[in-house]
Amino acid sequence: MAPNEYPLYETKGMPFRRLGPSGLRVPLFSLGGWLTLGGSVTGDPVKEIIQTAFENGINMFDTAEAYAKGKSEIEMGRVIKELGYKRSDLIITTKIFWGLRSGPNDGGLSRKHVIEGTEASLERLQMAYVDVIFAHRCDRTVPMEEIVRAFNYVIQKGWAFYWGTSEWSAQEVEEAHHIATKLNLIAPIAEQCEHSMFHRERPEKEYDALYRKHGYGTTLFSPLAGGLLTGKYNDGIPEGSRFATESMFKSRAEALAQEEGLAKIEKVKKLTKIADRLDSTPTALALAWLAKNPNTSTIILGVSSAAQLLQNLEALKVLPKITADHLAEIEEILENKPAPFPTNSRPALDIYGKL
């Protein structure tokens, strides 16, 4: 490749959505590094996965300082540099909270760690900036004003263009917005949260007011419930699977033998029948179902191989086939749609208002 020439980025039919109220367009599916890139997957396979993602319209890559103790950022940065991608073609996101050392100021969301942690992440990524930096958890030991000012400093320095939250409560996000508005600062634009057919309460109910009031966006992780929605656990726990190898999934693996776990497996079997009728797979159906939600900005895919990534992207083929009748049938199977907040007979508010 000649100097100043870059691999051409093409969307390849990948839908794009705005990330929350911002003008940033993100692909409906993005690639994440949690547990895999830099962790269970290293070296050439990382390059193959990222290259396959890029060649299929995915230009958004998510990582965090804590993933594989910084190795996820290192591997992602190394591969992107080796592949020669033009930085402006990419959307890179990382997250700050758990530092890599155990000192009293090496983690959390103090101004000190937000700034120093961001600098360290950029060094590992070999990049001058990330597009979005997320507060990986809320830090209740730090004043919210300090947190908001710290992320605004990162943006003012040009180290990030936007900031967001991850696994924050709606109340915490609302407090950050209130302080940002009061101080004429930049508010967070999106929440990175868990969302799947089996995990719905927070993204579909608790955050509802944030969507309507602030146009808040979501970048979703664990869209397949740790692989449960793929159907691979229907007949037990396969060797090498996440439930078999990752200690953090031990309780979930044990739960599969209990009443609730067995009920979920039965639901997956019923969902598989819908997928079969759509000439698809339960994996693709579960991902497409999330994509049907208008509050979904991007769905983060976590894969251990390029082949697995391509299987996930089959969701793009089934997405236009899913009708209102299919959605209703899915709801009948899941039986877990969050109940709306009670109105206590209060009349609807002004239709022109934000809420």
NORUR-V411992 format. One record per backbone hydrogen bond with DSSP energy under -0.5 kcal/mol. CO is the residue of the C=O (numbers start at 1). NH is the residue of the N-H. Records with the same first field share a line. If there is no record, write none. Layout:
BEGIN
CO=NH / NH
END
This chain:
BEGIN
2=5
8=10
11=14
15=28
17=26
18=20
19=22
24=19 / 26
26=17
28=299
30=301
31=62
34=36
35=40
36=39 / 41
41=38
42=45
43=46 / 47
44=48
45=49
46=50
47=51
48=52
49=53
50=54
51=55
52=56
53=56 / 58
54=57
57=59
59=91
60=31
61=93
62=33
64=67
66=69
67=70 / 72
68=71
70=74
71=75
72=76
73=77
74=78
75=79
76=80
77=81
78=82
79=83
80=84 / 85
81=84
86=89
87=90
90=92
91=61
92=131 / 132
93=63
94=134
95=65
96=136
97=99 / 108
103=106
110=114
111=115
112=116
113=117
114=118
115=119
116=120
117=121
118=122
119=123
120=124
121=125
122=126 / 127
130=161
131=161 / 162
132=94
133=164
134=96 / 136
135=166
138=140
139=142
143=146 / 147
144=148
145=149
146=150
147=151
148=152
149=153
150=154
151=155
152=156
153=157
154=159 / 160
155=158
159=130
162=133
163=189
164=135
165=192
169=173
170=174
171=175
172=176
173=177
174=178
175=179
176=180
177=181
178=182
179=183
180=185
181=184
189=217
190=165
191=193 / 219
192=167
193=221
196=199
199=196
200=204
201=205 / 206
202=207
205=208
207=210 / 211
208=212
209=213
210=214 / 215 / 216
211=215
217=191
218=220 / 297 / 298
219=193
220=300
221=195
222=225
224=227 / 229
225=228
227=230 / 232
228=231
231=234
233=236
236=238
238=241
241=244 / 245
242=246
245=247
246=249
247=250
249=253
250=254
251=255
252=256
253=256
254=257
255=258 / 261
258=262
259=263
260=264
261=265
262=266
263=267
264=268
265=269
266=270
267=271
268=272
269=273
270=274
271=275
272=276
273=277
274=278
275=280
276=279
281=285
282=286
283=287
284=288
285=289
286=290
287=291
288=292
290=293
293=296
295=297
298=220 / 300
299=30 / 301
300=223
301=32 / 303
305=309
306=310
307=311
308=312
309=313
311=314
312=315
313=316
314=317 / 318
315=319
316=320
318=321 / 322
319=322
321=323
323=327
324=328
325=329
326=330
327=331
328=332
329=333
330=334
331=335
343=346
350=353
END
